[in-house]
Amino acid sequence: MNPERQEAYLKLIERVLTCPSGQEPEVLSCCSDLIDAGFVQMLIEISASMAREGDEDTANFLVQLARLLGKSLGLSPDLMPAG
């Protein structure tokens, strides 16, 4: 993954986490070009980092988002976060 795309993923995740509750779909739809398997993988990585830091709520939110987006993208279940 190129550094520019990775940075764009991180900025989008930050926007999703800081937007008013309920506006996440709007934030994601305005950046639909970034919604791909790489973004789902980045969500998983960031959620793991948040869990290690003790921020379980954010970690769980990101895992749920990764699952939802992964399913809508038709990603293989083995690429999806577990339980």
PyRosetta script that sets phi, psi and omega in degrees:
from pyrosetta import init, pose_from_sequence

init()
pose = pose_from_sequence("MNPERQEAYLKLIERVLTCPSGQEPEVLSCCSDLIDAGFVQMLIEISASMAREGDEDTANFLVQLARLLGKSLGLSPDLMPAG")
pose.set_psi(1, 130.9)
pose.set_omega(1, -176.9)
pose.set_phi(2, -75.8)
pose.set_psi(2, 153.2)
pose.set_omega(2, -174.7)
pose.set_phi(3, -60.4)
pose.set_psi(3, -35.4)
pose.set_omega(3, -179.8)
pose.set_phi(4, -65.2)
pose.set_psi(4, -43.2)
pose.set_omega(4, 180.0)
pose.set_phi(5, -66.7)
pose.set_psi(5, -42.0)
pose.set_omega(5, 178.8)
pose.set_phi(6, -59.2)
pose.set_psi(6, -43.2)
pose.set_omega(6, 178.5)
pose.set_phi(7, -64.1)
pose.set_psi(7, -39.5)
pose.set_omega(7, 178.0)
pose.set_phi(8, -63.8)
pose.set_psi(8, -40.4)
pose.set_omega(8, 176.1)
pose.set_phi(9, -59.7)
pose.set_psi(9, -46.5)
pose.set_omega(9, -178.5)
pose.set_phi(10, -62.4)
pose.set_psi(10, -41.1)
pose.set_omega(10, 178.6)
pose.set_phi(11, -65.2)
pose.set_psi(11, -39.4)
pose.set_omega(11, 178.7)
pose.set_phi(12, -65.7)
pose.set_psi(12, -42.1)
pose.set_omega(12, 177.2)
pose.set_phi(13, -60.8)
pose.set_psi(13, -42.8)
pose.set_omega(13, 177.9)
pose.set_phi(14, -60.6)
pose.set_psi(14, -43.3)
pose.set_omega(14, 178.8)
pose.set_phi(15, -62.9)
pose.set_psi(15, -41.6)
pose.set_omega(15, 179.7)
pose.set_phi(16, -63.8)
pose.set_psi(16, -41.7)
pose.set_omega(16, -177.4)
pose.set_phi(17, -71.7)
pose.set_psi(17, -23.6)
pose.set_omega(17, -175.6)
pose.set_phi(18, -106.1)
pose.set_psi(18, -5.6)
pose.set_omega(18, 179.9)
pose.set_phi(19, -74.5)
pose.set_psi(19, 158.7)
pose.set_omega(19, 176.5)
pose.set_phi(20, -59.8)
pose.set_psi(20, 144.7)
pose.set_omega(20, -179.2)
pose.set_phi(21, -54.8)
pose.set_psi(21, 133.8)
pose.set_omega(21, 179.9)
pose.set_phi(22, 95.1)
pose.set_psi(22, -13.7)
pose.set_omega(22, -179.4)
pose.set_phi(23, -96.4)
pose.set_psi(23, 4.3)
pose.set_omega(23, -179.1)
pose.set_phi(24, -56.3)
pose.set_psi(24, -44.4)
pose.set_omega(24, 179.7)
pose.set_phi(25, -59.9)
pose.set_psi(25, -36.7)
pose.set_omega(25, 178.0)
pose.set_phi(26, -65.7)
pose.set_psi(26, -43.4)
pose.set_omega(26, 179.4)
pose.set_phi(27, -61.3)
pose.set_psi(27, -45.3)
pose.set_omega(27, -179.2)
pose.set_phi(28, -66.7)
pose.set_psi(28, -39.2)
pose.set_omega(28, -176.9)
pose.set_phi(29, -68.2)
pose.set_psi(29, -29.2)
pose.set_omega(29, 179.5)
pose.set_phi(30, -74.9)
pose.set_psi(30, -12.1)
pose.set_omega(30, 178.8)
pose.set_phi(31, -124.2)
pose.set_psi(31, 37.8)
pose.set_omega(31, -173.8)
pose.set_phi(32, -60.2)
pose.set_psi(32, -22.7)
pose.set_omega(32, 177.7)
pose.set_phi(33, -66.2)
pose.set_psi(33, -17.7)
pose.set_omega(33, 179.9)
pose.set_phi(34, -94.4)
pose.set_psi(34, -8.5)
pose.set_omega(34, -176.2)
pose.set_phi(35, -84.5)
pose.set_psi(35, 99.5)
pose.set_omega(35, -179.0)
pose.set_phi(36, -152.0)
pose.set_psi(36, -175.3)
pose.set_omega(36, -178.6)
pose.set_phi(37, -59.4)
pose.set_psi(37, -35.3)
pose.set_omega(37, 178.2)
pose.set_phi(38, -63.9)
pose.set_psi(38, -39.4)
pose.set_omega(38, 178.2)
pose.set_phi(39, -65.9)
pose.set_psi(39, -42.6)
pose.set_omega(39, 178.2)
pose.set_phi(40, -60.2)
pose.set_psi(40, -43.6)
pose.set_omega(40, 178.4)
pose.set_phi(41, -62.4)
pose.set_psi(41, -40.1)
pose.set_omega(41, 178.6)
pose.set_phi(42, -64.9)
pose.set_psi(42, -39.9)
pose.set_omega(42, 176.3)
pose.set_phi(43, -57.8)
pose.set_psi(43, -43.3)
pose.set_omega(43, -179.6)
pose.set_phi(44, -63.7)
pose.set_psi(44, -44.5)
pose.set_omega(44, -179.6)
pose.set_phi(45, -63.7)
pose.set_psi(45, -44.1)
pose.set_omega(45, -179.8)
pose.set_phi(46, -67.5)
pose.set_psi(46, -38.0)
pose.set_omega(46, 179.0)
pose.set_phi(47, -63.1)
pose.set_psi(47, -39.4)
pose.set_omega(47, 177.8)
pose.set_phi(48, -63.7)
pose.set_psi(48, -40.3)
pose.set_omega(48, 178.4)
pose.set_phi(49, -64.3)
pose.set_psi(49, -43.0)
pose.set_omega(49, 178.4)
pose.set_phi(50, -63.1)
pose.set_psi(50, -40.3)
pose.set_omega(50, 178.8)
pose.set_phi(51, -62.7)
pose.set_psi(51, -42.3)
pose.set_omega(51, 178.3)
pose.set_phi(52, -62.0)
pose.set_psi(52, -32.9)
pose.set_omega(52, -180.0)
pose.set_phi(53, -82.5)
pose.set_psi(53, -3.5)
pose.set_omega(53, 178.2)
pose.set_phi(54, 91.4)
pose.set_psi(54, 6.2)
pose.set_omega(54, 179.4)
pose.set_phi(55, -93.4)
pose.set_psi(55, 73.8)
pose.set_omega(55, -175.0)
pose.set_phi(56, -64.1)
pose.set_psi(56, -37.1)
pose.set_omega(56, -178.8)
pose.set_phi(57, -62.2)
pose.set_psi(57, -47.5)
pose.set_omega(57, 179.1)
pose.set_phi(58, -65.8)
pose.set_psi(58, -41.9)
pose.set_omega(58, 178.9)
pose.set_phi(59, -59.4)
pose.set_psi(59, -46.1)
pose.set_omega(59, 179.8)
pose.set_phi(60, -64.4)
pose.set_psi(60, -40.6)
pose.set_omega(60, 178.0)
pose.set_phi(61, -60.2)
pose.set_psi(61, -46.0)
pose.set_omega(61, -178.5)
pose.set_phi(62, -66.4)
pose.set_psi(62, -36.6)
pose.set_omega(62, 177.3)
pose.set_phi(63, -64.6)
pose.set_psi(63, -44.1)
pose.set_omega(63, 179.2)
pose.set_phi(64, -63.1)
pose.set_psi(64, -40.7)
pose.set_omega(64, 177.5)
pose.set_phi(65, -63.8)
pose.set_psi(65, -42.7)
pose.set_omega(65, 178.2)
pose.set_phi(66, -60.7)
pose.set_psi(66, -42.4)
pose.set_omega(66, 178.4)
pose.set_phi(67, -62.5)
pose.set_psi(67, -47.3)
pose.set_omega(67, -178.3)
pose.set_phi(68, -61.5)
pose.set_psi(68, -48.5)
pose.set_omega(68, -179.5)
pose.set_phi(69, -67.7)
pose.set_psi(69, -40.0)
pose.set_omega(69, 178.4)
pose.set_phi(70, -60.4)
pose.set_psi(70, -42.0)
pose.set_omega(70, 178.5)
pose.set_phi(71, -64.6)
pose.set_psi(71, -44.4)
pose.set_omega(71, -179.4)
pose.set_phi(72, -67.1)
pose.set_psi(72, -26.6)
pose.set_omega(72, 177.5)
pose.set_phi(73, -85.5)
pose.set_psi(73, -8.7)
pose.set_omega(73, -178.9)
pose.set_phi(74, 73.9)
pose.set_psi(74, 29.5)
pose.set_omega(74, 179.6)
pose.set_phi(75, -70.9)
pose.set_psi(75, 150.1)
pose.set_omega(75, 178.2)
pose.set_phi(76, -61.6)
pose.set_psi(76, 138.9)
pose.set_omega(76, 179.5)
pose.set_phi(77, -55.8)
pose.set_psi(77, -29.2)
pose.set_omega(77, 180.0)
pose.set_phi(78, -72.2)
pose.set_psi(78, -10.4)
pose.set_omega(78, 175.4)
pose.set_phi(79, -93.3)
pose.set_psi(79, -4.9)
pose.set_omega(79, -175.3)
pose.set_phi(80, -92.7)
pose.set_psi(80, 150.9)
pose.set_omega(80, 176.8)
pose.set_phi(81, -65.4)
pose.set_psi(81, 142.4)
pose.set_omega(81, -179.9)
pose.set_phi(82, -82.2)
pose.set_psi(82, 159.4)
pose.set_omega(82, 172.1)
pose.set_phi(83, 16.0)
pose.dump_pdb("model.pdb")
